[in-house]
């Protein structure tokens, strides 16, 4: 019988394991494993890998073969109790040093990891594959005292990296949500003062060409995923899941990030389904389900009043929202500067949603906020084919624009929103908003002013 094949090896703390794969002419594959005990005086993480076999026993010239660095080979226990941080750090460093390296958290194990930053730059093609379960320490009382409580897993300055797998990232968020300084968690419905840091689960800083796919991320103490100062980000086919009353558990938050695609994703959480912060441009969001969330939000913007907040070229399409506190929202603080422009919300289905369409330029987290004259300029926003039902507790359409900086070039077409219960319809609210109705709407939006205001200061027209 004729054979062709290849070999791979693992070097693990004094043990050399040789894997020989022989492929017969009849198409079957036989694997032979040889184990050799050797002495090593140096703990070299670069040798801890399982080198996958080439197809048909031939090396690929155009695409390097991935090298898989299984965290179990680096000492990870995976029992959900022992600290596996060191094993993940070593596996990351080893994979980072080779092209097409893969950090593998295998299925069948629960890995407890303390707060960690995975640093780049790395060789191209790095993959972090989660097929098992990853989780942080179980609540604030088990959190290491020497590290920040604001973040868990951080990826810093990585390029052309993929985070994927069929596994689960479990946030153990319930004990964080119950802290008395969280909203509505203090005695008699109050909120106690004091620091109340809670970790975002996954954070990406100063990174580019990122792909995140297929994962199930749940019960985050705070934001599930956050991207800051990144470019070329694609998120596809992931699931984010936290209870409706879990505070500050934004699903996906992007800030100072450009060229983003978020596709085919289901999000159920207790805050913004997707939030778009200052400095974001060229964002495409499509085929999203948001359940019991605070909707898809641009903002809040303008809180840092010494910095312009600029957001442009945002497209949100084919979204289903159910039982959410908001639908599609733009929220800004008084006293801010900058602009929101080139935004399209299209093909949105609402199911018992409050504030289906809302622009709030008086966003404030305190009981009283001082009136200020400057504001973020909102211009060129389109609402197209937005249909479904609204919760009658709030108005289905709410445009509260700045007294001094009007919202301009607002286009509304094919809006058909009906009360989810009862027959009474609620009239929309408009304040200082200008634009045009391209079709009849339900409810009728009579308060939208046509054209442009008589005079608009030039400093509001080109602010970014």
TORNU-99683 format. One line per 4 residues: for each residue x, y, z of N, C-alpha, C. Coordinates in steps of 0.001 Angstrom, whole numbers, plus 500000, padded with zeros to 6 digits. Example, Ala and Ser with C-alpha at 12.3 -4.5 7.8 and 13.67 -1.06 7.14 Angstrom:
BEGIN
513190/494310/507800/512300/495500/507800/513200/496700/507800  512850/497750/507080/513670/498940/507140/512900/500030/507870
END
This chain:
BEGIN
500846/498803/500000/500000/500000/500000/500884/501251/500000  500553/502228/499174/501360/503449/499072/500850/504492/500063  501814/505226/500660/501454/506263/501632/502109/507589/501251  501417/508677/501573/502029/510004/501588/501634/510646/502900
502336/511665/503329/501937/512227/504629/502828/513351/505071  502734/513660/506349/503518/514725/506953/503651/514459/508423  504403/515281/509072/504573/515077/510497/504373/516380/511237  504066/516243/512530/503944/517389/513406/504434/516975/514778
504732/517983/515611/505274/517635/516911/504849/518626/517966  504956/518175/519212/504721/519022/520372/505860/518792/521341  506379/519866/521901/507414/519734/522915/506846/520276/524204  506631/519455/525202/505961/519855/526426/506778/519429/527633
507454/520380/528219/508159/520176/529478/508886/518849/529531  509849/518706/528661/510684/517531/528706/510153/516349/527948  509011/516509/527268/508456/515395/526500/508311/515812/525059  508858/515049/524157/508781/515327/522730/507809/514335/522124
506717/514849/521543/505685/513988/520974/505703/514165/519468  505894/513088/518756/505952/513137/517299/504678/512528/516742  503974/513307/515915/502779/512815/515250/503122/512588/513777  502904/511379/513302/503163/511066/511912/501857/510643/511274
501460/511360/510241/500209/511047/509546/500549/510407/508210  500003/509234/507964/500229/508530/506717/498918/508400/505981  498905/508902/504781/497690/508863/503978/497831/507824/502891  496931/506876/502894/497022/505788/501927/496443/506199/500597
496805/505437/499571/496292/505727/498236/494796/505531/498167  494276/504681/499069/492826/504435/499074/492055/505555/499764  492759/506575/500280/492082/507732/500856/492014/507725/502361  492352/506632/503028/492323/506600/504483/493546/507276/505064
493445/507672/506311/494560/508312/506996/494828/507578/508292  496097/507241/508532/496499/506612/509779/497408/507563/510529  497241/507614/511838/498063/508484/512667/498910/507626/513590  500180/507924/513660/501096/507232/514538/501695/508266/515477
501703/507996/516779/502261/508927/517740/503438/508275/518456  504537/508973/518512/505718/508517/519236/506019/509532/520336  506282/509066/521536/506580/509939/522658/507998/509677/523123  508794/510743/523209/510174/510635/523642/510355/511531/524861
510978/511004/525885/511329/511819/527037/512700/512415/526814  512794/513738/526903/514057/514422/526697/514277/515396/527828  515496/515787/527981/515823/516774/528998/515951/518141/528346  515426/519120/529033/515539/520490/528532/515884/521397/529693
516864/522223/529478/517270/523160/530516/516636/524525/530322  515861/524677/529243/515280/525983/528944/513800/525830/528635  512991/526643/529280/511544/526605/529066/511220/527542/527915  511237/527048/526705/511075/527878/525508/509661/527718/524972
508826/528750/525181/507412/528654/524775/507251/528511/523282  508258/528910/522509/508101/528870/521056/508024/527446/520525  508373/526446/521338/508308/525067/520872/506986/524394/521197  506094/525086/521897/504841/524456/522304/503795/524633/521208
503846/523847/520186/502788/523981/519198/502490/522637/518560  501290/522565/518030/500890/521426/517218/500782/521924/515795  501671/521510/514941/501750/521998/513572/500829/521158/512700  499773/521752/512160/498787/520984/511412/499367/520473/510111
498770/519415/509629/499281/518740/508444/498862/519454/507169  499701/519472/506142/499319/520049/504856/498359/519130/504130  497588/519696/503238/496685/518899/502424/497469/518029/501460  497086/516759/501379/497699/515815/500444/499214/515697/500628
499678/515989/501835/501098/515841/502094/501963/516880/501421  501368/517950/500902/502140/518975/500199/502036/520301/500930  503131/521020/500973/503127/522343/501591/502457/523347/500663  501701/524248/501265/501079/525317/500497/502053/526481/500383
502221/526960/499164/503151/528068/498946/502475/529404/499226  501192/529534/498828/500527/530822/498905/499995/531137/500297  499690/530117/501087/499087/530350/502387/499802/529503/503437  500414/530123/504434/501135/529349/505443/500192/528433/506214
500709/527253/506579/499922/526342/507392/499791/526890/508804  498591/526847/509395/498443/527352/510762/499152/526460/511767  499735/527099/512756/500308/526379/513880/499384/526592/515077  498946/525505/515663/497946/525575/516717/498623/525432/518079
498433/526423/518929/499018/526444/520266/497902/526196/521279  497733/524949/521625/496676/524530/522538/497067/524923/523963  496203/525699/524626/496554/526190/525962/496723/525050/526960  496146/523903/526690/496340/522755/527581/497800/522318/527589
498474/522441/526457/499890/522070/526405/500755/523008/527239  500222/524183/527545/500967/525159/528330/500599/525106/529806  499823/524128/530186/499498/523931/531596/498124/524368/532018  497272/524796/531104/495911/525175/531485/495154/523960/531994
494475/524128/533117/493739/523017/533733/492337/522911/533145  491641/524042/533067/490317/524042/532453/489236/523433/533308  489346/523610/534650/488318/523081/535539/487383/524171/536060  487564/525430/535590/486709/526518/536029/487087/527114/537365
488110/526585/537997/488505/527083/539310/489964/527522/539340  490860/526657/538857/492275/527002/538842/492546/528139/537859  493564/528930/538178/493917/530092/537371/494718/529654/536143  494140/529863/534959/494782/529464/533702/495406/530643/532968
495557/531777/533632/496055/532981/532971/497429/532776/532354  498355/532198/533103/499730/532033/532613/499774/531185/531356  498959/530141/531292/498949/529277/530109/498484/530043/528879  497463/530879/529022/496982/531661/527890/498012/532702/527462
498679/533299/528424/499700/534294/528089/500845/533659/527319  501300/532479/527751/502388/531799/527043/501952/531355/525650  500739/530834/525539/500247/530409/524231/500131/531592/523281  499677/532727/523803/499581/533941/522979/500957/534363/522480
501939/534419/523366/503272/534857/522970/503863/533934/521911  503632/532639/522054/504158/531690/521075/503472/531856/519724  502132/531984/519736/501393/532141/518483/501690/533471/517825  501954/534481/518635/502229/535827/518133/503511/535865/517298
504429/534949/517559/505744/534986/516926/505800/534245/515591  504712/533609/515171/504721/532858/513919/503577/533343/513035  503699/533152/511762/502604/533469/510837/501491/532451/511003  500259/532939/510958/499070/532083/511032/499043/531238/512293
499501/531822/513396/499428/531119/514671/498004/531084/515202  497665/530007/515918/496331/529827/516485/496461/529544/517982  495854/530399/518799/495710/530109/520224/494404/529355/520387  494466/528119/520869/493276/527268/520942/492888/527015/522395
491651/527392/522733/491028/526989/523990/490045/525878/523643  490427/524613/523843/489657/523498/523283/488313/523284/523985  487413/522631/523299/486100/522339/523854/486222/521325/524989  485215/521313/525842/485201/520377/526951/485863/520897/528209
486331/522140/528207/487025/522706/529355/486477/524096/529673  486553/524465/530953/486177/525802/531408/487433/526462/531947  487856/527534/531302/489112/528187/531646/488840/529480/532406  489349/529581/533632/489241/530804/534410/490506/531633/534184
490309/532874/533746/491423/533750/533411/491269/535045/534192  492337/535498/534822/492341/536799/535474/492494/537907/534426  492240/539169/534787/492378/540259/533820/493736/540225/533133  493702/540296/531808/494919/540091/531014/494889/540988/529791
496066/541484/529406/496227/542189/528140/497100/541357/527211  496605/541107/526013/497357/540385/524987/497938/541435/524032  499236/541553/524048/499911/542621/523326/500340/542185/521931  500207/543099/520969/500842/542988/519680/502014/543954/519638
502604/544164/518485/502193/543549/517215/502619/542089/517113  501888/541362/516277/502156/539948/516057/502340/539695/514565  502840/538525/514242/502931/538122/512841/501512/538017/512263  501355/538209/510959/500011/538226/510367/499272/536892/510534
497955/536996/510547/497116/535809/510495/496849/535156/511829  497013/535875/512923/496815/535294/514248/495327/535037/514503  495025/533856/515050/493656/533487/515405/493592/533103/516876  492605/533637/517567/492315/533245/518945/491007/532458/518886
491096/531146/519042/489938/530274/518826/489432/529732/520151  488187/530074/520452/487552/529660/521694/486515/528592/521374  486841/527353/521668/485885/526265/521496/485351/525768/522831  486051/526086/523915/485570/525771/525255/484867/526971/525861
485007/527128/527171/484395/528239/527902/485510/529062/528550  485462/530376/528347/486351/531297/529040/485534/532107/530032  486090/532352/531222/485371/533186/532180/486340/533890/533111  485929/535073/533625/486744/535812/534593/486484/535298/535999
487179/535839/537007/486865/535500/538396/485399/535781/538716  484880/535073/539694/483449/535091/539978/483065/536289/540838  483030/537461/540223/482537/538649/540902/483628/539524/541485  483253/540701/541999/484242/541694/542459/485075/541222/543640
484564/540348/544468/485304/539935/545664/486410/538947/545346  486384/538343/544173/487450/537449/543738/488374/538114/542721  488106/539393/542436/488913/540103/541450/490276/540450/542059  491365/540254/541334/492680/540596/541884/492740/542070/542296
493255/542329/543485/493265/543691/544015/494249/544595/543284  495231/544002/542637/496314/544804/542053/496036/545258/540629  494906/544890/540032/494635/545231/538641/493333/546010/538527  493153/546661/537391/491965/547474/537152/490706/546618/537138
489643/547198/537656/488345/546531/537622/487523/546986/536416  488139/547714/535500/487404/548262/534358/487461/547379/533122  488295/546343/533127/488445/545543/531914/488897/544131/532266  488561/543203/531365/488975/541810/531572/490002/541400/530523
489571/541046/529320/490516/540651/528275/490700/541815/527306  491948/542255/527145/492277/543392/526291/493233/542917/525197  492935/543329/523957/493825/543073/522822/494356/544423/522364  495691/544577/522397/496310/545879/522193/497294/545823/521027
497052/546695/520048/497937/546844/518886/498137/545529/518137  497022/544894/517803/497092/543692/516969/496564/544024/515579  497096/543334/514588/496692/543561/513204/496424/542209/512546  495347/542168/511740/494969/540945/511035/494796/539783/511999
493962/540016/512995/493657/538990/513990/492204/538560/513873  491942/537279/514156/490596/536730/514176/490300/536175/515557  489156/536557/516107/488641/535963/517341/487392/535183/516965  487425/533868/517165/486327/533038/516679/486208/531782/517531
485328/530894/517124/485166/529618/517805/483710/529304/518064  483457/528078/518472/482103/527622/518781/481833/527627/520277  482698/528259/521048/482586/528219/522490/481821/529388/523073  481981/529562/524390/481238/530566/525164/482225/531422/525950
481969/532716/525969/482666/533611/526881/481648/534033/527932  481825/533516/529142/480882/533710/530241/481404/534804/531163  480609/535870/531353/481084/537022/532084/480890/537000/533587  480085/536059/534115/479824/536010/535562/479391/537378/536096
478469/538012/535387/478148/539400/535693/477190/539636/536837  476487/538599/537307/475388/538831/538243/475828/539512/539532  476989/539166/540055/477444/539783/541310/477862/541245/541100  478277/541592/539894/478596/542994/539579/477321/543814/539458
476287/543251/538856/475041/543990/538666/474388/544342/539996  474642/543546/541034/473991/543748/542318/474741/544707/543231  475861/545263/542780/476575/546231/543612/475653/547408/543948  475675/547910/545175/474731/548969/545570/474935/550291/544841
476091/550469/544180/476298/551716/543436/475791/551616/542003  475218/550483/541636/474610/550364/540311/473234/551026/540309  472763/551460/539135/471433/552081/539068/470349/551184/539650  469554/551739/540537/468380/551075/541120/468751/549890/542009
470020/549837/542481/470408/548706/543308/470588/549087/544773  470519/550374/545103/470695/550797/546482/469419/550600/547288  469463/550903/548582/468267/550761/549426/467121/551622/548931  465937/551055/548937/464710/551772/548563/464797/552411/547183
465473/551753/546266/465531/552241/544896/466530/553336/544653  467380/553649/545645/468392/554691/545464/469667/554098/544882  470578/554969/544520/471896/554559/544031/472950/555132/544962  473762/554278/545533/474773/554740/546472/475956/555339/545730
476614/556352/546318/477767/556973/545656/479010/556104/545765  480068/556579/545133/481342/555880/545237/481742/555232/543938  482983/554794/543853/483436/554139/542618/482665/552855/542375  482350/552624/541131/481570/551442/540792/482082/550842/539493
483384/550704/539395/483955/550109/538188/483484/548680/538020  483210/548328/536791/482899/546953/536431/483595/546662/535107  484076/545459/534910/484882/545196/533713/484059/544996/532448  484508/545635/531369/484064/545231/530039/484736/543898/529723
484018/543013/529060/484574/541675/528838/485708/541686/527822  485448/542191/526624/486441/542156/525552/486686/543570/525057  487958/543972/525025/488302/545319/524576/489441/545243/523570  489300/546024/522502/490328/546113/521470/490773/547568/521367
492081/547791/521515/492626/549142/521430/493680/549208/520317  493643/550306/519546/494680/550603/518561/494990/549372/517698  493961/548753/517178/494136/547535/516386/493455/547690/515035  493794/546819/514097/493283/546946/512736/493059/545576/512113
492184/545557/511102/491892/544323/510359/491496/543192/511304  490450/543466/512065/489965/542517/513066/488728/541797/512563  488646/540505/512850/487461/539721/512534/487007/538983/513798  485742/539169/514161/485167/538476/515309/483931/537723/514810
483866/536422/515095/482755/535650/514537/482390/534457/515420  481119/534072/515348/480590/532777/515806/480490/532601/517312  481049/533467/518106/481085/533261/519552/479745/533572/520218  479549/532952/521381/478426/533285/522260/479008/533953/523505
478683/535233/523697/479216/536024/524804/478040/536410/525693  478140/536122/526992/476954/536321/527827/477324/536833/529228  476341/537487/529837/476416/537908/531240/477639/538765/531529  477849/539775/530711/478978/540670/530938/478716/541566/532143
479735/541822/532974/479555/542771/534069/479227/544177/533579  479803/544551/532417/479542/545854/531821/479469/545646/530302  480129/546472/529489/480073/546288/528036/480532/544868/527665  479852/544285/526682/480285/542980/526195/481532/543099/525316
481500/544027/524363/482631/544221/523453/482831/545708/523221  484103/546135/523205/484400/547541/522994/485606/547673/522063  485469/548562/521086/486543/548834/520122/486875/550317/520196  488149/550618/520451/488578/552003/520627/489821/552247/519776
489751/553263/518903/490867/553597/518009/491279/552397/517148  490301/551771/516538/490550/550636/515650/490109/550988/514231  490590/550220/513258/490171/550370/511866/489948/548994/511257  489051/548950/510275/488774/547718/509530/488374/546586/510481
487163/546708/511015/486635/545723/511965/485412/545052/511339  485372/543721/511374/484209/542976/510913/483744/542050/512041  482480/542197/512427/481859/541349/513446/480707/540623/512773  480695/539303/512870/479689/538542/512119/479240/537306/512911
477930/537116/512945/477350/535871/513449/477767/535580/514887  477621/536571/515752/477863/536325/517161/476562/536511/517938  476571/536039/519176/475409/536142/520049/475849/536766/521363  475169/537840/521775/475442/538507/523041/474184/538444/523889
474319/537993/525130/473114/537693/525904/473318/538036/527373  472550/539017/527868/472497/539365/529285/471059/539761/529616  470675/539690/530910/469282/539994/531266/468894/541442/530962  467595/541673/530864/467087/542999/530523/467448/544045/531569
467545/543660/532832/467821/544611/533898/469289/544643/534302  470157/544072/533515/471592/544145/533814/472110/545525/533402  472621/546329/534349/472953/547729/534039/474239/547870/533239  474213/548812/532296/475409/549219/531529/476014/548083/530715
475211/547136/530310/475737/545994/529560/475561/546210/528050  476111/547309/527541/476060/547544/526094/476562/546308/525350  475934/546034/524225/476348/544866/523447/477675/545094/522754  477692/545973/521759/478907/546325/521020/479041/547838/521050
480180/548308/521522/480441/549751/521562/481685/550046/520739  481579/551049/519858/482733/551474/519070/482964/552962/519306  484237/553338/519347/484606/554730/519594/485933/555019/518902  486016/556181/518256/487221/556545/517496/487637/555397/516562
486655/554775/515947/486900/553575/515135/486277/553762/513761  487001/553334/512734/486591/553587/511352/486511/552283/510565  485607/552275/509574/485425/551128/508677/485043/549880/509463  483781/549859/509881/483267/548788/510732/482072/548134/510049
482019/546801/510083/480851/546060/509631/480366/545134/510729  479079/545238/511071/478477/544373/512088/477296/543675/511433  477359/542335/511331/476396/541594/510531/475877/540346/511260  474619/540001/510968/474060/538695/511324/474267/538359/512796
473870/539268/513668/474178/539132/515094/472920/539320/515931  472800/538521/517002/471681/538605/517933/472176/539158/519265  471499/540202/519758/471913/540856/520994/470698/541020/521901  470797/540494/523123/469795/540706/524166/470543/541187/525400
470226/542379/525883/471031/542951/526956/470255/544025/527695  470944/544729/528615/470272/545711/529445/470630/547142/529157  471326/547398/528065/471674/548773/527689/471667/548843/526163  472448/549758/525580/472423/549887/524126/472782/548568/523451
471990/548227/522476/472278/547041/521668/473611/547240/520941  473721/548321/520215/474974/548766/519601/475077/550262/519852  476237/550714/520315/476429/552144/520558/477625/552639/519767  477441/553797/519149/478454/554392/518275/478887/555701/518898
480141/555753/519328/480651/556932/520015/481341/557899/519070  481973/558899/519647/482637/559947/518876/483791/559369/518055  484026/560001/516902/485162/559619/516065/484928/558414/515186  483683/557993/515024/483389/556818/514189/482893/557262/512808
483367/556577/511789/482919/556849/510427/482939/555562/509615  482113/555522/508578/482022/554363/507677/481671/553101/508455  480467/553104/509030/479975/551978/509816/478758/551395/509114  478785/550079/508887/477693/549370/508218/477152/548307/509165
475858/548405/509501/475217/547482/510435/474038/546847/509713  473997/545502/509689/472973/544833/508893/472615/543476/509500  471316/543158/509439/470799/541865/509906/471096/541652/511393  470508/542525/512207/470718/542499/513646/469371/542301/514338
469363/541510/515413/468205/541404/516290/468564/541979/517646  467766/542945/518128/467974/543557/519438/466753/543265/520307  466977/542637/521464/465878/542261/522352/466091/542897/523723  465004/543431/524291/464970/544134/525583/466230/544960/525843
466606/545751/524839/467808/546583/524956/467393/548052/525000  468381/548938/524830/468111/550371/524704/468275/550838/523260  468222/549894/522327/468233/550246/520921/469616/550443/520344  469652/550860/519088/470899/551191/518406/471093/552697/518510
472181/553092/519150/472367/554496/519514/473629/555078/518901  473493/556285/518401/474652/557127/518120/474778/558071/519310  475863/557940/520045/476052/558701/521260/476077/557800/522490  476178/558461/523652/476001/559901/523748/477248/560665/523295
477004/561849/522734/478067/562697/522198/478042/564054/522891  479212/564673/523000/479297/566040/523492/479504/566178/524979  479686/565064/525708/479913/565177/527150/481257/565828/527443  482272/565528/526612/483579/566178/526751/483539/567470/525949
483240/568558/526596/482904/569782/525895/484112/570535/525370  485306/570045/525664/486501/570637/525067/486961/569878/523832  486169/568873/523378/486524/568077/522208/485322/567964/521289  485568/568094/519985/484495/567919/519021/484134/566442/518900
482870/566160/518798/482383/564796/518611/481879/564663/517178  482570/563842/516380/482251/563721/514958/481876/562280/514616  480716/562111/513998/480250/560800/513543/479680/560974/512146  480070/560093/511216/479589/560252/509838/479528/558915/509117
478701/558887/508083/478560/557733/507188/478214/556458/507956  477032/556458/508551/476534/555336/509335/475303/554774/508628  475294/553467/508395/474137/552812/507776/473667/551667/508664  472374/551686/509000/471765/550627/509814/470601/550059/509025
470674/548766/508682/469664/548151/507813/469227/546790/508356  467990/546436/508030/467474/545090/508318/467676/544712/509785  466999/545467/510639/467105/545255/512084/465725/544924/512638  465679/543937/513540/464450/543599/514255/464650/543953/515725
463749/544779/516282/463843/545196/517678/462586/544776/518414  462802/544157/519587/461662/543667/520362/461789/544103/521818  460694/544668/522349/460601/545018/523769/461774/545888/524227  462160/546840/523404/463309/547692/523713/462861/549057/524216
463708/549678/525054/463382/551007/525578/463521/552089/524521  464347/551844/523515/464496/552769/522392/464648/551961/521119  464379/552620/519995/464597/551992/518706/465908/552456/518119  465827/553428/517201/467040/554030/516641/467162/555420/517244
468328/555687/517838/468461/556874/518690/469743/557632/518391  469653/558966/518452/470814/559851/518471/470708/560668/519747  471745/560624/520585/471683/561334/521867/472943/562164/522063  472742/563431/522412/473863/564354/522618/473613/565190/523860
474713/565650/524445/474654/566532/525601/474584/567997/525149  473947/568814/525959/474020/570255/525732/475449/570726/525970  475852/571739/525205/477175/572311/525389/478268/571648/524586  477930/570593/523839/478923/569899/523036/479156/570588/521700
480053/570017/520917/480318/570517/519567/480656/569334/518681  480663/569575/517374/480894/568501/516415/479651/568287/515576  479552/567110/514954/478398/566861/514093/478131/565376/513934  476881/565073/513610/476439/563752/513158/475874/563948/511767
476417/563248/510761/475960/563469/509391/476060/562186/508580  475233/562126/507529/475284/560980/506627/474829/559697/507281  473668/559720/507938/473162/558554/508678/471891/558043/508001  471803/556718/507828/470609/556098/507266/470141/554961/508163
468884/555043/508598/468211/553939/509283/467159/553401/508318  467299/552160/507903/466420/551639/506843/466011/550203/507133  464753/549897/506817/464211/548538/506956/464343/548054/508399  463688/548773/509296/463718/548464/510722/462324/548004/511142
462245/546863/511806/460967/546368/512316/460939/546503/513829  459903/547189/514322/459735/547412/515751/458632/546503/516293  458880/545910/517458/457895/545045/518110/457785/545476/519572  456747/546297/519854/456524/546798/521209/457738/547566/521733
458144/548573/520994/459344/549351/521303/458942/550761/521725  459591/551272/522766/459406/552672/523155/460334/553556/522320  459920/554789/522099/460776/555758/521392/461372/555145/520117  460531/554711/519231/461016/554013/518030/462027/554847/517257
461720/556133/517069/462634/557073/516423/462852/558215/517402  464097/558431/517812/464326/559462/518818/465645/560180/518573  465566/561507/518588/466740/562368/518650/466612/563161/519943  467581/563030/520823/467541/563697/522122/468815/564509/522291
468696/565836/522109/469852/566706/522285/469891/567349/523670  469112/566776/524577/469111/567223/525969/469435/566049/526885  470257/565150/526384/470617/563961/527152/471352/564377/528417  470957/563801/529543/471521/564194/530834/471285/563063/531817
472300/562722/532598/472180/561646/533573/471863/562159/534972  471888/563465/535156/471557/564052/536454/470087/564473/536464  469600/564774/537661/468210/565210/537760/468008/566563/537094  468998/567417/537179/468914/568729/536556/470216/569013/535815
470105/569481/534589/471275/569875/533807/471094/571312/533340  472160/572067/533366/472091/573474/532988/471924/573622/531482  471061/574539/531060/470885/574810/529642/472129/575483/529070  472534/575032/527881/473706/575601/527211/473365/575835/525751
474040/576802/525147/473670/577205/523789/474316/576351/522706  475533/575890/522901/476193/575110/521851/475689/573670/521869  475841/572994/520717/475348/571613/520613/475996/570927/519416  475968/569624/519430/476393/568831/518277/475383/569050/517152
475867/569312/515950/475022/569596/514789/474593/568280/514148  473281/568053/514053/472738/566837/513442/472202/567195/512074  472740/566523/511040/472441/566911/509665/472449/565673/508772  471507/565636/507812/471483/564584/506792/471283/563199/507415
470101/563003/508005/469723/561727/508611/468441/561251/507942  468421/559996/507490/467262/559431/506781/466654/558277/507567  465321/558266/507620/464563/557172/508230/463669/556591/507136  463943/555352/506724/463273/554761/505571/462718/553385/505940
461439/553183/505703/460784/551885/505903/460975/551385/507336  460436/552153/508259/460467/551777/509670/459037/551480/510090  458803/550217/510464/457437/549743/510663/457344/548895/511919  456087/548692/512371/455864/547818/513513/455000/548466/514562
455235/548078/515828/454398/548539/516925/455237/549214/517998  454605/550171/518697/455296/550897/519755/454554/550753/521071  455318/550826/522147/454768/550845/523497/454181/552233/523742  452910/552285/524146/452212/553569/524240/452667/554411/525431
453597/553922/526230/454122/554718/527341/454842/555958/526817  455439/555875/525652/456189/557001/525091/455694/557315/523678  456098/558465/523180/455777/558828/521809/456614/557979/520847  456041/557547/519751/456804/556700/518822/457878/557460/518055
457671/558780/517854/458633/559613/517144/458907/560838/518002  460202/561099/518273/460554/562163/519221/461822/562851/518728  461655/564080/518230/462791/564895/517791/462933/566078/518744  463872/565993/519674/464133/567090/520597/465488/567685/520249
465503/568625/519309/466751/569208/518837/467084/570461/519643  468329/570852/519530/468826/571988/520303/468052/573265/519984  467900/574131/521005/467242/575421/520792/467999/576272/519780  469334/576204/519812/470151/577109/519012/470777/576451/517787
470860/575122/517785/471461/574397/516652/470421/573413/516127  469624/573794/515137/468538/572928/514682/469053/571669/514003  468259/570610/514039/468509/569417/513216/468041/569736/511802  468878/569380/510808/468570/569765/509433/468687/568578/508497
467966/568699/507358/467992/567687/506304/467621/566301/506837  466542/566268/507592/465998/565004/508093/464987/564499/507062  465206/563293/506563/464325/562711/505545/463564/561539/506149  462245/561544/505948/461395/560489/506507/460561/559893/505387
460594/558562/505269/459870/557876/504195/459390/556515/504679  458131/556195/504403/457559/554872/504695/457692/554499/506165  457294/555401/507021/457230/555111/508451/455797/554742/508800  455624/553554/509376/454286/553065/509722/454372/552381/511078
454031/553136/512132/454144/552652/513506/452779/552719/514174  452342/551595/514726/451030/551487/515352/451203/551117/516824  450224/551516/517662/450311/551143/519080/450220/549638/519256  451013/549111/520184/451025/547669/520385/449782/547181/521097
449102/548084/521810/447848/547719/522455/446939/548939/522459  445632/548688/522363/444698/549799/522303/444651/550407/520911  443752/551352/520731/443567/551969/519427/444013/553423/519392  444366/553993/520539/444732/555403/520557/446134/555596/520002
446271/556548/519122/447567/556878/518564/448134/558104/519280  449457/558158/519360/450134/559247/520038/450860/560087/518999  450623/561384/519036/451257/562263/518066/452758/562347/518303  453527/562453/517237/454973/562658/517374/455278/563998/518015
456529/564108/518479/456997/565361/519059/458171/565861/518224  458155/567154/517892/459257/567759/517150/459613/569101/517787  460901/569367/517883/461371/570670/518337/462595/571066/517527  462435/572132/516754/463527/572739/515991/464177/571729/515037
463334/571019/514290/463823/570011/513353/463291/570334/511957  464182/570271/510954/463845/570649/509582/464182/569489/508641  463330/569313/507637/463578/568263/506663/462398/568093/505737  462161/566851/505311/461048/566613/504388/460459/565227/504589
459140/565167/504343/458424/563893/504321/458310/563440/502873  458846/562287/502543/458766/561790/501170/457511/560972/500928  456891/560449/501998/455637/559702/501885/454755/560054/503075  453512/559641/502998/452651/559728/504169/453176/558788/505245
452977/559160/506495/453466/558346/507605/452334/558030/508577  452548/557018/509362/451630/556652/510433/452445/556410/511699  452248/557243/512721/451357/558406/512780/451863/559555/511900  450979/560484/511598/451352/561604/510751/452325/562509/511498
453411/562841/510825/454444/563675/511454/454261/565101/510938  453295/565798/511505/452961/567154/511053/453967/568182/511551  454713/567824/512572/455544/568839/513236/456906/569028/512578  457254/568217/511587/458525/568386/510889/458438/569631/510003
459358/570560/510167/459341/571796/509391/460084/571584/508072  459492/572076/506995/460095/571884/505680/461246/572855/505450  462181/572394/504597/463263/573274/504185/464321/573448/505255  464824/574687/505337/465846/575029/506307/465405/576250/507088
465964/576441/508264/465625/577655/509017/466089/578905/508273  465501/580038/508602/465823/581288/507911/467295/581637/508008  467892/581387/509141/469303/581704/509298/469949/580659/510191  471087/580145/509703/471853/579182/510482/473297/579647/510472
473867/579757/511633/475249/580208/511721/476171/579276/510948  477093/579855/510191/478028/579057/509405/478888/578136/510273  479072/578510/511523/479911/577668/512367/479238/576337/512681  477943/576208/512393/477280/574936/512625/477268/574056/511374
477619/574610/510216/477483/573876/508974/478693/572981/508669  479844/573340/509141/481040/572577/508818/481897/572481/510074  481515/571615/510947/482142/571584/512268/483071/570397/512443  483135/569501/511502/484029/568346/511648/484965/568274/510454
END
